[in-house]
Each structure stands twice: as structure tokens, then as C-alpha cells.
Amino acid sequence: MVSSFRVSELQVLLGFAGRNKSGRKHDLLMRALHLLKNGCSPAVQIKIKELYRRRFPRTLDSVPDSDLAVAGIHSLPSTSVMPHSPASPLGMVLLQDTKPQFDIQQLSPPIPPVHPDVHLKSLPFYDVLDVLIKPTSLVQNSLQRFQEKFFIFALTPQQVREICISRDYMPGGRRDYSVQVQLRLCLAETSCPQEDNFPSSLCIKVNGKLFPLPGCAPPPKNGVEQKRPGRPLNITSLVRLSSAVPNQVSISWASEIGKNYSMSVYLVRQLTSAVLLQKLKMKGIRNPDHSRALIKEKLTADPDSEIATTSLRVSLMCPLGKMRLTLPCRAVTCTHLQCFDAALYLQMNEKKPTWICPVCDKKASYESLILDGLFMEILNHCSDVDEIQFQEDGSWCPMRPKKEPLTSPSSQGTDLINTMYSIIEPTETKSKKKAEVIDLTIESSSEDEEEPAAKKKCLYMPETPMPQTKG
């Protein structure tokens, strides 16, 4: 409530509490919050409630009365309520809240706390600079299905300056900021860090303007509306970049039985994959002995098993880009030896953050990534090999592809000559056949039998003109 007060209301509250009410709004707000954290008197708590009701009359019923019970309002003596006349709205509410309202609350379902102890999962591509609205429950104001709640936050001059300095103009005249105002929604669960989660039929307005939700909602399945996948929302384009004017956020959603949601607003700085890669390198390279120990553990013979593994074959190619590894990386939670390229993995998650290991399809968060020192050594020693084999003692050897048996140079030359002759052979055969057919020396078969030597001589002699005789 105090965080949503304007300067005039903060001055009234601090003056009522007997504190210094001069200074800038940020100083007044810090002074008022410090007053709350140190434990203020019940009268000051009543004053905060009264100022809040005056500022937001429509959200009068949104503040649960359980907060008053926790603050000790119901246990106040009658003298503490007398300074407020019964005719005032606050006096009427306090008189009505004494006995009957307390009995009704015992029968109603428990109301979730306004500020639950919710922790959201950290986003690797964003550094949180400040918390503008800490996780706040989306409390139902009525029994209707569709609910709406308003939130207010203000920026300090320093925050406005950081946002404006980070502005960059993108192609098409669109403005983009590396320092952003980020809105996040999640389930109001305190058991573990929560991922971004959107309620059904979500609609967000910032300063009265509709904020377009990213992505398309899945099509209805079996007539039931599907929910959008949750993700952080960059609302910087609709935020008033001024420290004098506060910003209002309106969230409307459809209530679900057994599910409560929480919203929060942060000032963050967006990081690139190159920055995350540099941070990963600064963490250092893991000692090669860790990987050797993992190899020995995998290749240790199991006495209960009839099959013993004596070697492991691992590829030096990245499963993402199908190229040779440059920065071999894997998560410490993975049990396999196969690595993937760190730069390519970060670039893919920058486009669509899934943080799934491409080898085993298990979660591989940025915090769990390590650069493998053993594979770095292997890549430096083997530049012409794409696969290696690990032995039982942790050693490795390159796996070169089997080459086809080479033929001798003489046989290669003979094959080449035969090929050339096979091309020329038809013409030679024709010429030979033509020379054998045109034979003018043969007169009869009887002469062939009597003079075989002369026949051979005629067949192989070159063709010459025969002498002409008379008669």
C-alpha cells in the first residue's frame, strides 16, 4: 500500500507518524517503508489503510481483512477507535469488523497473502538491477470468473536515466532498450523457484494501453481454451520514462479453482549470447582428470553383468551444427561424455530459451554448463579426426576411417591403357577386318593347301600393286 502512495500521501503519513516529511519522493518512500519494517504503531497502520482507501476507492474490497487481523486491529481497545468518528468510512468498517466479520472469515476459504514468499527462476539473459514490484498475489476481488487488479510503480531519476541511455534504434525505426522494465507472472508457490506461467484469458494494460502478448495461443483442444506458454514480458515501450509520473498496470485474468498466481515487475539489463559465452569462459576449464575419472567409471567391469564394455567411441562433431567442436561443453548434471559447442548452444537459446541438452534431452541450465578440459586437449592434438575411442585406463586414440585397398601403380597404368584401347578398339578391328577381307592373292582352296607358307606371307605382307602380265 505504501509503495503506491503519491508524494502528498507520503507526507501525510510521515507527518502523522512524527517523521521528517521533506525531500524527494524516493526519499519519502524509503522513509515510510523503513517505518513499516521497524514495526509501526496500530494507529499508523490505520492511517495507511485510510490513505490507501482514499487513493483507490475501487480496490476497497481487494485488501483482505486478514491483514488487519494480523496487524492487531481487531484486538484494539475501544479508545483507539474513538478518534475516528463512526460517520467516517473507516470508522464504519472498523465497527463492523469487530465480531460478526471475524466469524464469517473463519468459514471462508483462506485468502492468499498479498506478498507471498515466491522466488522466480533466474533468467540467464537478464541481470536484475532493481525490484519495482515484488511478487504480489493476484487476489480475487469477487466471485466472478474474470478478475482484474491494478498495480502502480514509479521510476527513480537514476532508473529513468539508465533506460534512456540504453536505447538503440533498430531497423524500421523501432526502438529497443537493453535496460528494460520486465513483468513476470507465475504460480504463487513457495516450495521451489517458479517458472513463468500465465493464467487463462490473460489481458495486460500498461497506462491504459493494451500490451500485446508475445506468440500465439495454442488452438482450442476438445473445445477447451489452451493457455499461452509463459515468458517474461518487456513492457518498456508502454512505460512512462519519467520520475514524476507513476505507471499503472492492469491485469485481468480468468480465475481457476486451486490455482493462485503472482506478478512482479523488475528493472533488468538484457545480455547477449556473446556476453554469456565470455562469462562461461571466465568460470574456467574443467580439469581433464574429472573426465578421465568418468571414463574409468563407465568402463569399470560390472561383476554382475555378463557383458563388459572395454572402450567408448565419442564424436568430435557438435550434435547441433554437425560441425567440429570449438568449445566443447556439457552440463555437470549430464552423465554422458559427448559434448556440444558452447557458442552454438547459447545462440540457439538466445533465440528460443529451452536449455535442453541436445545429447540426452535433459535440462542443461546455464549455471550447470562447464567447458571440458580433456576434450580441449583432444581437439588441439587431433585436427584430422572426427571420432575418438576411450580405453579403460582413461587414455584415448583417434578413430580414422578404414581406407579401401590401394592397387599397385603398374596395375593402375595397365587399367588405364586397357581403357584407352577399349575406346580405340572398334576402329582398329574394322580396319583389320577390312584388310583380311580384301585379299587378291588367293585363287583357290587347292593352292592354299599346297603352299601354306606362301599364304602366310601374303597375309602379312603389305598391300602392293601386282605386276601385270600379258596373256
C-alpha positions in Angstrom: 0.0 0.0 0.0 2.7 2.4 0.9 4.6 1.8 -2.3 1.6 3.1 -4.3 1.3 6.4 -2.4 2.0 9.8 -4.0 4.2 12.5 -2.5 1.3 14.2 -0.7 0.1 10.9 0.8 3.6 10.0 1.9 4.0 13.4 3.5 0.7 13.0 5.4 1.7 9.6 6.6 5.2 10.7 7.8 3.8 13.8 9.4 1.2 11.6 11.2 4.0 9.4 12.5 6.1 12.3 13.6 8.8 11.8 11.0 10.5 14.2 8.6 8.3 14.8 5.6 10.6 16.8 3.4 12.6 15.6 0.5 12.2 13.8 -2.9 9.6 11.1 -3.4 12.1 8.3 -3.4 13.5 9.5 0.0 9.9 9.8 1.4 9.1 6.3 0.2 12.2 4.8 1.7 11.5 6.6 5.0 7.9 5.2 5.0 9.0 1.7 4.2 11.7 1.9 6.9 8.9 2.9 9.3 6.9 -0.2 8.4 9.9 -2.6 8.7 10.8 -1.3 12.2 7.2 -2.0 13.4 4.9 0.9 13.4 2.0 1.5 15.9 -1.5 0.3 15.2 -2.6 4.0 14.7 -0.1 4.4 11.9 -1.4 1.2 10.3 -4.9 2.5 10.4 -3.7 5.7 8.8 -2.1 3.7 5.9 -5.3 1.9 5.4 -7.3 5.1 5.3 -4.9 6.8 2.8 -5.0 3.7 0.6 -8.8 3.7 0.5 -8.9 7.3 -0.5 -6.5 6.8 -3.3 -8.0 3.6 -4.7 -11.7 3.5 -3.9 -12.4 0.7 -6.4 -9.9 -1.6 -4.7 -11.5 -1.1 -1.4 -12.6 -4.7 -1.1 -9.4 -6.1 -2.6 -7.4 -5.6 0.6 -8.1 -8.7 2.8 -9.2 -8.1 6.3 -6.8 -10.8 7.4 -4.1 -8.1 7.1 -5.9 -6.1 9.7 -6.2 -9.1 12.0 -2.5 -9.8 11.7 -1.7 -6.2 12.4 -3.8 -6.4 15.6 -6.6 -4.1 14.6 -9.3 -6.5 15.9 -7.7 -6.6 19.3 -7.5 -2.8 19.8 -9.4 -1.3 22.8 -12.4 0.9 22.1 -10.4 4.0 22.9 -8.1 3.5 19.9 -11.1 3.6 17.6 -12.8 6.6 19.1 -10.7 9.3 17.4 -12.3 8.2 14.1 -16.0 9.2 14.1 -18.5 6.4 13.3 -19.7 8.5 10.4 -16.4 8.1 8.6 -15.9 5.2 6.2 -13.0 3.8 8.2 -14.9 4.0 11.5 -17.9 2.2 10.0 -15.6 -0.6 8.6 -13.8 -1.0 12.0 -17.1 -1.2 13.9 -18.4 -3.8 11.5 -15.2 -5.8 11.6 -15.2 -6.5 15.4 -17.2 -9.6 15.9 -19.5 -10.8 13.1 -16.9 -10.3 10.3 -14.4 -12.4 12.2 -16.9 -15.3 12.5 -17.6 -15.1 8.8 -13.9 -15.2 7.9 -13.5 -18.4 9.9 -15.9 -20.1 7.5 -14.5 -18.6 4.2 -11.5 -20.2 2.4 -8.1 -18.9 3.3 -7.0 -15.8 1.4 -3.5 -16.0 -0.1 -1.0 -13.4 1.2 -0.6 -10.2 -0.7 3.2 -10.6 -0.9 3.9 -14.3 -0.8 7.4 -15.6 -0.4 7.7 -16.5 -4.1 11.1 -16.9 -5.9 11.2 -16.9 -9.6 13.8 -18.8 -11.6 16.7 -16.6 -12.7 16.9 -15.8 -16.4 20.4 -16.2 -17.8 20.0 -13.5 -20.5 18.9 -10.8 -17.9 20.6 -9.2 -15.0 18.2 -7.9 -12.3 19.1 -4.3 -11.5 16.1 -3.4 -9.2 12.8 -4.7 -8.0 9.9 -2.3 -8.9 7.1 -4.5 -7.6 7.9 -7.5 -5.5 5.9 -10.8 -6.1 2.3 -9.9 -5.3 -0.7 -12.3 -5.3 -3.5 -11.8 -7.9 -6.2 -11.9 -5.3 -9.8 -12.4 -6.4 -12.0 -9.4 -5.8 -15.3 -11.1 -6.3 -16.9 -14.4 -7.1 -17.0 -13.7 -10.8 -14.9 -15.7 -13.3 -13.0 -12.8 -14.8 -10.9 -10.8 -12.3 -9.0 -7.5 -12.6 -6.3 -6.0 -10.4 -4.4 -2.7 -10.6 -0.7 -2.1 -9.7 1.3 1.1 -9.5 5.1 1.6 -9.6 7.3 4.6 -10.1 10.8 5.0 -11.5 13.6 7.0 -9.9 15.6 9.5 -11.9 18.6 7.2 -11.9 16.5 4.3 -13.3 15.0 6.6 -16.0 18.5 7.7 -17.0 19.7 4.1 -17.3 16.8 3.2 -19.5 17.2 6.2 -21.8 20.9 5.7 -22.2 20.4 2.0 -23.3 18.1 3.0 -26.1 19.0 1.7 -29.5 17.2 2.2 -32.8 16.5 -1.0 -34.7 15.8 -1.3 -38.5 12.5 0.1 -39.4 12.6 2.9 -36.8 11.7 0.6 -33.9 13.3 1.5 -30.6 14.8 -1.2 -28.3 16.3 -0.9 -24.9 18.9 -3.1 -23.3 17.7 -1.9 -19.8 14.1 -2.9 -19.7 11.1 -2.9 -17.4 10.1 -6.6 -17.2 6.9 -8.0 -15.9 6.7 -11.7 -14.8 3.8 -13.9 -13.9 4.0 -17.3 -12.1 2.1 -19.6 -9.8 2.0 -18.4 -6.2 4.0 -21.4 -5.0 6.8 -21.2 -2.4 8.1 -24.7 -2.5 10.7 -24.1 -5.2 11.7 -21.4 -7.7 8.9 -20.8 -10.2 9.0 -20.6 -13.9 6.9 -18.0 -15.9 3.3 -19.1 -16.1 0.3 -17.2 -17.5 -3.2 -17.5 -16.1 -6.1 -18.2 -18.5 -7.6 -15.4 -20.6 -4.7 -13.0 -19.7 -5.0 -9.4 -20.6 -2.5 -6.7 -19.6 -2.8 -2.9 -19.9 0.1 -0.5 -19.1 -1.0 3.1 -18.6 -4.3 2.3 -20.2 -2.8 0.8 -23.4 -3.2 -2.8 -24.3 0.1 -4.8 -24.2 0.3 -7.3 -27.0 1.2 -10.7 -25.6 4.1 -12.5 -27.4 3.4 -15.5 -29.5 0.1 -17.1 -30.5 -2.1 -19.0 -28.1 -2.4 -22.7 -29.0 -5.7 -23.6 -30.8 -8.5 -24.9 -28.6 -8.4 -28.6 -27.9 -11.6 -30.5 -27.4 -13.4 -27.2 -27.1 -11.2 -26.1 -24.2 -9.1 -22.9 -24.5 -5.3 -23.6 -24.3 -3.0 -21.4 -22.2 -0.1 -19.4 -23.6 3.4 -20.6 -22.7 4.8 -18.3 -20.0 7.7 -16.0 -20.6 8.9 -12.6 -19.3 7.2 -9.6 -20.8 9.1 -6.5 -21.8 6.7 -3.5 -21.1 9.3 -0.8 -21.6 7.7 0.6 -24.7 4.5 1.5 -22.7 6.2 2.8 -19.6 6.3 6.5 -18.8 10.0 7.3 -18.7 9.6 10.0 -16.0 10.2 10.0 -12.3 7.4 12.5 -11.7 4.5 10.4 -13.1 3.8 6.9 -11.8 2.9 3.9 -14.0 -0.2 1.8 -13.7 -0.5 -1.8 -14.7 -3.9 -3.5 -15.1 -4.1 -7.3 -15.2 -7.3 -9.2 -16.0 -7.5 -13.0 -16.0 -9.9 -15.9 -15.5 -9.9 -17.4 -12.1 -9.1 -21.1 -11.8 -10.0 -23.4 -8.9 -7.0 -24.3 -6.8 -4.6 -22.0 -8.7 -3.3 -18.7 -7.5 -0.9 -16.5 -9.5 1.6 -13.9 -8.6 3.0 -10.9 -10.6 6.2 -8.9 -10.2 8.0 -6.1 -12.0 11.8 -5.7 -12.3 14.3 -3.4 -13.9 16.7 -5.7 -15.8 19.6 -5.5 -18.3 19.4 -7.7 -21.3 22.5 -9.7 -22.1 23.7 -11.3 -25.4 25.0 -14.8 -26.1 28.5 -13.4 -26.6 28.4 -11.9 -23.0 27.2 -15.3 -21.6 30.0 -17.1 -23.5 32.6 -14.7 -22.0 31.2 -15.4 -18.5 31.3 -19.1 -19.2 35.0 -18.8 -20.2 35.7 -16.8 -17.1 34.5 -19.7 -15.0 37.5 -21.6 -16.3 38.0 -25.0 -17.9 37.3 -28.2 -16.0 40.3 -30.3 -15.1 40.8 -33.2 -17.6 41.1 -35.6 -14.6 37.3 -35.2 -14.0 36.5 -36.6 -17.4 39.2 -39.3 -17.1 37.6 -40.4 -13.8 34.2 -40.5 -15.5 35.6 -42.7 -18.3 37.1 -45.2 -15.9 33.8 -45.3 -14.0 31.9 -46.1 -17.2 34.4 -48.7 -18.3 34.8 -50.5 -15.0 33.7 -54.1 -15.3 30.5 -54.9 -13.5 30.8 -58.3 -11.8 27.0 -58.9 -12.1 27.0 -58.3 -15.8 28.0 -60.8 -18.4 28.9 -58.1 -20.9 31.8 -55.9 -20.2 32.5 -52.6 -22.0 36.1 -52.1 -22.8 36.0 -48.9 -24.9 33.9 -45.9 -25.7 33.6 -44.1 -29.0 32.9 -40.4 -28.9 32.4 -38.0 -31.7 34.2 -34.7 -32.0 31.3 -33.2 -34.0 28.7 -31.0 -32.4 25.2 -32.6 -32.5 23.7 -29.2 -33.0 25.5 -27.8 -36.0 27.1 -31.0 -37.3 30.4 -29.3 -37.3 33.7 -29.8 -35.5 33.7 -28.7 -31.9 35.5 -25.5 -31.0 34.4 -25.0 -27.3 33.4 -28.5 -26.0 30.8 -28.1 -23.3 28.2 -30.1 -21.4 26.2 -29.8 -18.1 27.6 -31.2 -14.9 24.2 -32.9 -14.5 24.7 -35.0 -17.7 26.2 -38.5 -17.4 27.4 -38.8 -21.0 30.9 -37.9 -22.4 29.6 -36.4 -25.6 30.0 -32.6 -25.7 28.3 -29.9 -27.7 29.6 -26.5 -28.8 29.1 -23.8 -26.2 28.8 -20.9 -28.6 26.1 -22.6 -30.8 24.2 -23.8 -27.7 24.0 -20.2 -26.3 23.0 -18.7 -29.6 20.1 -21.2 -30.0 18.8 -20.5 -26.5 19.1 -16.8 -27.2 16.5 -17.2 -30.0 14.3 -19.7 -28.1 15.3 -20.4 -24.5 14.7 -24.1 -23.8 18.0 -25.1 -22.1 17.7 -28.7 -23.1 20.8 -30.8 -23.6 21.0 -31.9 -27.3 22.5 -35.2 -26.4 20.3 -36.6 -23.6 17.3 -34.2 -23.9 17.5 -33.4 -20.2 17.7 -29.9 -18.5 21.0 -28.2 -19.1 20.8 -24.8 -17.4 23.4 -22.1 -18.0 24.5 -22.3 -14.4 25.4 -26.0 -14.8 27.5 -25.7 -18.0 31.2 -26.4 -18.0 34.0 -26.4 -20.6 35.6 -29.9 -20.7 39.4 -29.7 -20.4 40.0 -33.3 -21.8 38.2 -32.6 -25.0 40.0 -29.3 -25.4 43.3 -31.3 -25.3 42.0 -33.8 -27.8 40.9 -31.1 -30.2 44.3 -29.5 -30.0 46.1 -32.7 -30.8 43.8 -34.2 -33.4 42.9 -31.9 -36.3 42.1 -34.5 -38.9 39.9 -36.9 -36.9 36.2 -36.6 -36.2 35.9 -39.6 -33.8 38.0 -41.0 -30.9 37.9 -44.0 -28.7 38.5 -44.1 -24.9 40.2 -47.0 -23.2 39.7 -48.4 -19.7 42.6 -46.5 -18.3 41.3 -43.2 -19.4 43.6 -42.9 -22.5 42.2 -42.3 -26.0 43.1 -43.0 -29.6 41.9 -41.5 -32.8 39.5 -43.5 -34.9 40.4 -42.9 -38.5 38.1 -44.3 -41.2 39.2 -47.5 -42.9 40.7 -46.8 -46.3 40.0 -49.0 -49.4 42.8 -51.3 -50.6 45.1 -49.5 -53.0 46.2 -51.1 -56.2 49.8 -51.0 -57.4 50.8 -48.2 -59.8 51.6 -50.7 -62.6 48.2 -52.2 -62.4 46.6 -48.8 -62.4 48.6 -47.9 -65.5 47.6 -51.2 -67.2 43.9 -50.5 -66.4 44.3 -47.0 -67.9 45.9 -48.4 -71.1 43.2 -51.1 -71.4 40.5 -48.4 -71.1 42.1 -46.3 -73.7 42.5 -49.3 -76.1 38.9 -50.2 -75.5 37.9 -46.9 -76.9 40.1 -47.2 -79.9 39.5 -50.9 -80.5 36.4 -50.7 -82.7 38.1 -48.7 -85.4 41.2 -50.9 -85.3 39.1 -54.0 -85.6 37.2 -52.6 -88.6 40.5 -51.8 -90.4 41.9 -55.3 -89.7 38.8 -57.0 -90.9 38.8 -54.9 -94.0 42.5 -55.8 -94.7 41.7 -59.5 -94.2 38.7 -59.5 -96.5 40.4 -57.7 -99.4 42.9 -60.4 -100.3 43.8 -60.7 -104.0 46.5 -63.4 -103.7 44.2 -66.3 -103.0 42.9 -68.1 -106.2 41.6 -71.4 -105.0 41.5 -73.7 -102.0 43.9 -76.3 -103.5 46.6 -73.7 -103.7 46.0 -72.9 -100.0 46.8 -76.5 -99.0 49.9 -76.8 -101.2 51.6 -73.6 -100.2 50.8 -72.7 -96.6 54.0 -70.7 -96.2 53.2 -68.6 -99.2 49.7 -67.9 -97.9 51.1 -66.7 -94.5 53.5 -64.5 -96.4 50.7 -63.0 -98.4 48.5 -62.4 -95.4 51.1 -60.4 -93.5 52.7 -58.6 -96.5 51.7 -55.0 -97.0 49.4 -54.3 -99.9 51.4 -53.6 -103.1 50.2 -53.4 -106.7 50.5 -56.7 -108.5 52.6 -56.9 -111.8 50.5 -57.1 -115.0 51.4 -60.0 -117.4 50.3 -60.5 -121.0 48.1 -63.4 -121.9 
